[in-house]
Amino acid sequence: MKLIIAVVQRQDAGDLIEALTAAGHRVTRISSEGGFLREGNVTLLIAAEDYQVDPILKIVREHCYTRTRYVSPLPPVAESGEFYPPTPVEVQVGGATVFVVRAADVRRLTPS
């Protein structure tokens, strides 16, 4: 068994979760925050058999997009009376960060 932990952008999460559940996978969604721009992310937890890992990663790849954003860097230190407006910097954000770890035991508990 494997535990797939996928950190994706919030904009990609809805379609990704729909695609994963349509393919028969159970997904747990956790809201998270972090990364370079401190933006909202979604962390998905997916328990899978070893043979399901590659198809799941393919679905993640198909639904998580890289985007271009422009951010303003911190202004440089200037002498008194000088002002240099920071020029926006182009950065790539998005895609997915995926961890695949061995799971010794996975159980789905239901009320008795």
N, C-alpha and C positions, 0 to 999 in steps of 0.2 A: 504494500500500500504506500501511497505517496500523499503528502499534503502540499498542495499548490497554493502559494500565497502570492497574489497578483496585486500590485499597487498601480492603479490606473487613474487617469484624470476623471473628475466628476462628469465631464461632458460625454465621455465614452462609456460610462458605467451602465447606463440603462440598456442600451442596445447590446452590450456585451453580455449582461445578465440574461436578457431574453434569448440570445443565441445559445448560451450555455444550457439554460433550462430546456430549450427546444430540443437540444441534442441529448437530453436525459440526465444532465448533471445537476447535482444539488449545490447551491452556492450560498454562502453566508456573507453578507455585506456589512462592512464596518466603515463608518465615516472616519477619515483621518486627515491630517494636515502635515505639510512639510515640503521638502524639496527646496530647490534653488529660490523660488519666488514665494515660498510659504503659502501656497494656494491649497484649496481643499482638494483632497484626493479621496478615493474609495479603495479600501483594502478588501479583496475578495479571498475567502477561504474555500478551497475545493478539495475534498477527499476523493482520491481516484485510484483505481488499479493501475499497475505499472503500464499496461498496454494502452490506457486511456490518456496518458500524459501528452504524447505528441499531438493527437487530435485536439486536445484542449488548448495546447499552446498555439496551434494553427488558428483556432477560433479567436483567441486573444489577439494574435497578430493581425487578423482581418478586421478587428473592431476597435483597435486603439491607434489613433493617428498622432503623428508629429505635427506640431503647429509652430508657426513663427510668431514671436511676440517681440515687442519693442519695450525696453525698460530703461528708465533713467538711472544712471549710476549716481553714486554719492558725489556731490560737488567737490572739486579739488580744493585744497587749502590755498587761499589767495591772500595777498597783502590787503591791508585795510583800504577800502574804497574800490577795490577791484572786484569784478563779478564776471565769472565765466559760466554761462548757462551750460549745464551738462548736455551733451549730445546723446539722444537715445541710442541704445545698443541693441542690435538684433540678436535674439537667442532662440534656440530651438527647445520647445517644451513638448511634453506628451509622450506618447508611446506607452510602454508598460515596463515595470520592473517586476520580474517574476522570480520567486524562490521555489524550488522543488526540493522537498526534504522527505526523508524516510519517515513513515509513521508506523510505529510498532503495532499500534492497535487503533482501530477506528470503530466506534459503536454508535448507533443511533438509538437513543433511549426514548421509549414511549411510556405514557402512564399505564400502570397495570390495572 
